């Protein structure tokens, strides 16, 4: 499968699952309170497939445009209702029942995230250990005294087990504080605190890679530049590179570690590179042109070859994160809550101007992240799905007309006023909400295009 279609398929699967779960939440809640469901559609526009099932003869359909879905219920405001079914109309339900139906969609997305995290925490995932590399010169990390090989034990008193967890906890704490304390242990077994000044990352509204701005990078282990697995359909194999070859030079520049190989290849997409290799004690030269790939909105090179792993490499760099069933569930709920709360904090800071609006991503970048996570493995892909599910739930709960949160706001007004808002008021609200949503989507598309152009 070509890169474009692979990324498109990964994005479509995530989107399809999230929309299906969201709309199924609305559907189940409607059925639970006794509302008749007329149509369940995954997608908008022209119907490409439809069938009727169930006691109420509900129509289940697929629309041509998969960017959304809807559940159409029996409602006197949308058409004539038979006298014998009036009690099953959405508009005849109590305000609390209507709120439950509307809130069930975002709640279903949050429950999906909890379920995915729970499964991953029970099954266990292999992740990079939170081992720090030599910090960038004159960076906050360098000023904090961080040294190559130091492993992070805690951040602000919160224990971390993996690089991904370290990144998340650090960013979450850094958004609210000027200084974050990292408890680390070095390779000599000595424990120390590193006070990291994170205020500099706020200057441009947290735009871009925050860890990179702070000068934090992963541990640079000395890995010999010896080729391991070679993809049979990759450019390295086509050029004649074999497993066991040792890369000594690229473009006559000496290569000391595997990281040197990665750095040169990634920075040279589509360029001819002369590899000087050693094979069975003999020197050879091979010309390889790295394949051009898009990652994070910029072009990178890849040759389809990996490093030969050593016995202690995985043990030294990787950790298996796994919990007992009960602990995993508590951890999954906490993870979902933290991600939701952090999303709201970031939205608030965008409104106040503390966080740049350029952090908003549209479908192009989401598709890119979907494809990247799918290539990294099922666990990364499922974590991405859970994260987007949380984001979708939070977005839908915002008090913007058109979204679920906007409808919930209408019902809050109804409770306070003890009568529904007028049809005219809701129509005006819908127009305002639709305008805001279109503006937000246009801004997200602009950010995507700008990232693609600028890298």
C-alpha positions in Angstrom: 0.0 0.0 0.0 1.4 3.4 -0.9 2.2 5.9 1.8 -0.8 8.2 1.0 -3.4 5.4 1.0 -1.9 3.9 4.1 -2.2 7.1 6.0 -5.7 7.7 4.5 -6.8 4.2 5.6 -5.4 4.7 9.1 -7.2 8.1 9.4 -10.5 6.7 8.0 -10.5 3.8 10.5 -10.0 6.1 13.5 -12.6 8.5 12.2 -15.1 5.7 11.5 -14.7 4.1 14.9 -15.0 7.4 16.8 -18.1 8.6 14.9 -19.7 5.2 15.2 -19.2 5.1 19.0 -20.3 8.7 19.4 -23.6 8.2 17.4 -24.2 4.8 19.0 -24.1 6.6 22.4 -26.9 8.9 21.3 -28.8 5.9 19.9 -28.6 3.7 23.0 -29.6 6.6 25.2 -32.6 7.4 23.0 -33.7 3.8 23.1 -33.2 3.7 26.8 -35.6 6.6 27.5 -38.1 5.3 25.0 -37.5 7.7 22.0 -38.1 6.1 18.6 -35.0 6.3 16.3 -35.8 6.8 12.6 -32.3 6.8 11.1 -28.8 6.0 12.1 -26.3 7.4 9.6 -22.5 7.1 9.5 -21.5 9.9 7.2 -23.4 12.7 5.4 -24.5 13.4 1.8 -25.8 10.9 -0.7 -26.6 7.5 0.8 -24.4 4.7 -0.6 -25.9 1.9 1.5 -29.0 1.6 3.7 -31.0 -1.2 5.4 -33.8 -1.3 7.9 -33.6 -3.4 11.0 -35.2 -3.8 14.5 -38.5 -3.4 16.1 -38.9 0.2 15.0 -37.7 -0.5 11.5 -34.8 1.9 12.0 -32.9 2.8 8.8 -29.1 2.2 9.1 -27.2 4.1 6.5 -23.7 5.0 5.1 -23.3 8.5 3.7 -20.9 9.5 0.9 -18.9 11.9 3.1 -17.6 10.2 6.3 -16.7 13.4 8.2 -19.5 12.9 10.8 -22.8 11.1 11.4 -26.2 11.6 13.0 -29.1 9.9 14.7 -32.5 11.1 13.6 -35.3 10.6 16.2 -39.0 11.0 16.1 -39.7 14.7 16.7 -42.8 16.8 16.2 -40.7 19.8 15.3 -39.3 18.0 12.2 -42.5 16.4 10.9 -45.9 15.0 11.6 -46.1 12.3 14.2 -48.8 9.7 14.4 -51.1 10.2 17.6 -50.1 6.7 18.8 -46.4 7.5 18.8 -46.4 11.1 20.2 -45.2 9.8 23.6 -42.1 8.5 21.8 -41.1 11.9 20.3 -37.9 13.5 21.4 -39.6 16.8 22.0 -42.1 15.2 24.4 -39.4 13.9 26.7 -38.4 15.6 30.0 -35.5 18.1 29.8 -33.4 15.7 31.8 -34.1 12.8 29.3 -33.1 15.1 26.4 -29.9 16.1 28.2 -29.1 12.5 28.7 -29.5 11.6 25.0 -27.4 14.6 23.9 -24.6 14.0 26.5 -24.5 10.2 25.7 -22.4 10.8 22.5 -19.4 12.5 24.1 -19.7 10.2 27.1 -19.5 7.2 24.8 -16.2 8.6 23.4 -14.8 9.1 26.9 -15.8 5.5 27.8 -14.1 4.3 24.6 -10.9 6.0 25.7 -11.1 4.4 29.2 -11.7 1.0 27.6 -8.7 1.3 25.2 -6.4 2.6 28.0 -7.6 -0.2 30.3 -6.9 -2.9 27.7 -3.4 -1.5 27.0 -2.5 -1.1 30.7 -3.7 -4.7 31.3 -1.9 -6.2 28.3 1.3 -4.2 28.8 3.2 -2.1 26.3 6.9 -1.8 25.6 8.0 1.9 25.7 11.2 3.8 25.9 12.6 4.4 29.3 12.6 8.1 30.4 16.4 8.4 29.9 17.7 11.9 29.1 20.4 12.7 26.6 23.0 15.5 26.6 21.0 18.7 26.6 21.3 21.4 23.9 23.9 24.0 24.8 22.5 27.2 26.4 19.1 25.6 26.9 16.9 25.4 30.0 17.8 21.7 30.3 21.6 22.5 30.2 21.1 25.2 32.8 19.3 22.7 35.0 22.4 20.5 35.0 20.9 17.5 33.1 23.5 15.0 32.0 23.5 12.3 29.3 22.1 9.0 30.7 20.1 10.4 33.6 16.8 8.6 34.1 13.8 10.5 35.3 12.1 9.0 38.3 9.6 11.7 39.2 8.4 15.0 37.9 7.0 17.4 40.5 6.6 14.4 42.9 4.7 12.3 40.3 6.3 9.0 39.3 6.9 8.3 35.6 7.8 5.0 34.0 8.3 5.7 30.3 9.4 8.5 28.0 5.8 9.0 26.8 4.5 9.4 30.3 7.4 11.7 31.2 6.6 13.9 28.2 3.0 14.1 29.1 3.5 14.8 32.9 6.2 17.4 32.1 3.9 19.3 29.6 0.9 19.1 31.9 2.9 20.6 34.8 4.8 23.1 32.7 1.6 24.7 31.4 0.8 25.8 34.9 4.3 26.4 36.4 7.5 28.3 35.6 9.7 25.7 37.2 9.4 21.9 37.2 11.5 19.7 39.4 12.8 16.5 37.8 14.1 13.8 40.2 16.7 11.8 38.3 19.2 9.0 38.8 22.5 8.9 36.9 24.4 5.9 35.7 26.5 5.9 38.9 23.3 5.4 41.0 23.2 8.9 42.4 19.8 10.6 42.8 19.5 14.4 42.3 16.9 17.0 41.6 17.0 19.1 38.4 15.1 22.4 38.5 13.9 23.0 34.9 12.9 26.5 33.9 10.0 26.0 31.5 8.9 29.6 31.2 10.8 30.1 27.9 8.5 27.6 26.2 5.6 29.9 26.8 7.0 32.8 24.8 5.6 31.6 21.5 2.5 30.0 23.0 3.8 26.5 23.2 4.0 26.3 19.5 6.1 23.4 18.1 7.9 20.7 20.1 8.1 21.9 23.7 10.8 19.4 24.7 13.0 20.5 21.9 12.6 24.1 22.9 13.6 23.1 26.5 16.7 21.3 25.1 15.5 17.9 26.2 16.3 14.9 24.0 16.5 11.1 24.4 19.6 9.3 25.6 22.2 8.9 23.0 23.4 5.4 23.5 26.5 4.4 21.5 25.1 1.9 19.0 27.4 0.6 16.3 26.3 1.5 12.7 25.7 -2.1 11.7 22.7 -3.0 9.5 20.2 -5.4 10.9 16.9 -6.0 9.1 16.6 -4.8 5.5 13.1 -4.3 4.0 13.0 -6.4 0.8 11.1 -3.6 -1.1 13.1 -0.7 0.4 15.7 1.4 -1.5 18.5 0.0 0.7 17.8 -3.6 -0.5 17.5 -2.5 -4.1 20.9 -0.7 -3.9 22.5 -3.9 -2.5 22.8 -3.2 1.2 22.8 -6.4 3.3 22.2 -7.3 6.9 25.6 -7.3 8.8 27.1 -4.4 6.7 28.8 -1.8 8.8 28.4 1.8 7.6 31.8 3.6 7.9 31.1 6.7 5.9 28.3 8.6 4.1 29.4 11.1 1.5 33.0 10.6 2.8 32.0 11.8 6.3 32.9 9.3 9.0 30.0 7.5 10.8 30.6 6.6 14.4 27.1 5.5 15.6 23.7 4.4 14.2 22.3 7.8 15.2 24.7 9.4 12.7 23.2 7.2 10.0 19.7 8.1 11.0 20.5 11.8 11.1 22.0 11.9 7.6 19.3 9.7 6.0 16.4 11.7 7.5 17.9 15.0 6.4 18.5 13.9 2.9 15.1 12.9 1.3 15.5 12.2 -2.4 19.2 12.9 -2.5 21.9 10.5 -3.7 24.1 9.3 -0.8 27.3 7.5 -1.2 27.6 4.8 1.6 31.0 3.5 2.4 30.5 0.1 4.0 32.5 -2.8 5.4 31.4 -6.3 4.4 33.3 -9.4 5.5 36.4 -7.2 6.0 36.2 -5.7 2.5 35.4 -2.0 1.7 32.5 -1.3 -0.7 30.6 1.8 -1.9 26.9 1.8 -2.5 24.7 4.7 -3.7 21.3 5.0 -2.1 18.6 7.6 -2.6 16.4 7.8 0.5 12.6 7.6 -0.1 10.8 10.9 0.5 8.2 10.7 3.3 6.1 13.3 5.1 6.4 13.3 8.9 5.0 16.0 11.1 4.4 18.2 8.1 7.9 18.0 6.7 9.9 15.8 4.3 12.2 13.2 5.7 14.3 10.4 4.1 14.1 6.7 4.8 16.0 3.8 3.2 14.2 0.7 4.7 16.9 -0.6 6.9 17.2 -1.0 10.7 20.0 -1.3 13.1 21.3 -4.7 14.3 20.1 -5.1 17.8 22.4 -6.2 20.6 21.4 -8.4 23.5 21.3 -5.6 26.1 19.8 -2.9 23.8 16.2 -3.6 24.6 16.8 -4.2 28.2 18.7 -0.9 28.6 16.3 1.3 26.6 12.8 -0.3 26.9 10.5 -0.9 29.8 7.2 -2.9 29.9 4.4 -0.9 31.4 1.7 -3.2 32.8 -0.8 -3.1 35.7 -3.2 -5.5 37.4 -6.8 -5.4 36.2 -8.1 -3.2 39.0 -5.2 -0.9 39.0 -5.3 -0.7 35.2 -8.9 0.5 35.3 -8.2 3.2 37.9 -5.2 4.2 35.8 -7.3 4.3 32.6 -9.9 6.5 34.2 -7.2 8.8 35.5 -5.6 9.0 32.1 -8.8 9.9 30.4 -9.6 12.5 33.1 -6.1 14.0 32.8 -6.3 14.3 29.0 -9.8 15.8 29.2 -8.8 18.4 31.8 -5.6 19.2 30.0 -7.6 19.8 26.7 -9.9 22.3 28.6 -6.9 24.1 30.1 -5.3 24.4 26.7 -8.6 25.8 25.2 -8.8 28.3 28.0 -5.2 29.4 27.5 -5.8 29.7 23.7 -8.8 32.0 24.5 -6.6 34.1 26.9 -3.7 34.2 24.4 -1.3 32.2 26.5 -1.2 29.3 24.0 -0.9 29.9 20.3 -3.9 29.0 18.1 -1.4 27.6 15.6 -1.4 24.5 17.8 -4.8 23.5 16.4 -4.6 20.7 14.0 -7.0 19.8 11.2 -7.7 16.6 9.3 -4.5 16.7 7.3 -2.3 16.6 10.4 -4.6 14.2 12.2 -4.3 11.8 9.2 -0.5 12.2 9.3 -0.4 11.3 13.0 -2.8 8.4 12.4 -0.5 7.0 9.7 2.7 7.5 11.8 1.2 5.8 14.9 -0.1 2.9 12.8 3.4 2.3 11.5 4.8 2.3 15.0 2.5 -0.5 16.1 -0.9 -1.4 17.3 -0.4 0.0 20.8 0.7 3.4 19.5 -2.3 3.4 17.1 -4.7 2.5 19.9 -3.3 5.3 22.2 -3.7 7.7 19.3 -7.3 6.6 18.9 -8.0 7.0 22.6 -6.4 10.5 22.6 -8.5 11.7 19.6 -11.6 10.1 21.2 -11.0 12.3 24.3 -10.5 15.4 22.1 -13.7 14.7 20.2 -15.6 14.4 23.4 -14.2 17.6 24.9 -14.8 19.5 21.6 -18.4 18.3 21.4 -19.1 19.4 25.0 -18.0 23.0 24.3 -21.0 25.3 24.8 -21.2 26.1 21.0 -24.6 25.9 19.3 -24.6 23.1 16.7 -22.4 20.9 19.0 -23.7 18.7 21.7 -22.5 21.2 24.3 -24.6 23.9 22.7 -27.8 21.8 22.9 -27.0 21.1 26.6 -26.7 24.9 27.1 -30.2 25.3 25.6 -31.5 22.8 28.1 -29.8 24.6 31.0 -31.6 27.8 30.0 -34.8 25.8 29.8 -34.3 24.5 33.3 -33.6 28.1 34.6 -36.5 29.7 32.7 -38.8 26.7 33.3 -39.7 26.8 29.6 -37.9 26.1 26.3 -36.1 28.8 24.4 -38.1 30.1 21.4 -37.5 28.5 18.0 -36.2 31.9 16.8 -33.6 32.1 19.5 -32.4 28.5 18.8 -32.1 29.3 15.0 -30.0 32.4 15.7 -27.8 30.3 18.0 -27.4 27.6 15.4 -26.3 30.1 12.8 -23.8 31.6 15.2 -22.5 28.2 16.2 -22.2 27.1 12.6 -20.2 30.2 11.7 -17.9 29.6 14.6 -17.4 25.9 13.6 -16.7 26.9 10.0 -14.2 29.5 11.2 -12.5 26.9 13.4 -12.3 24.4 10.6 -10.9 27.0 8.2 -8.2 27.9 10.8 -7.3 24.3 11.3 -7.0 23.7 7.5 -4.8 26.9 7.4 -2.5 25.5 10.1 -2.2 22.2 8.3 -1.3 23.8 5.0 1.1 26.2 6.7 2.9 23.2 8.4 3.1 21.3 5.1 4.7 24.4 3.4 7.0 25.5 6.2 7.7 22.1 7.6 
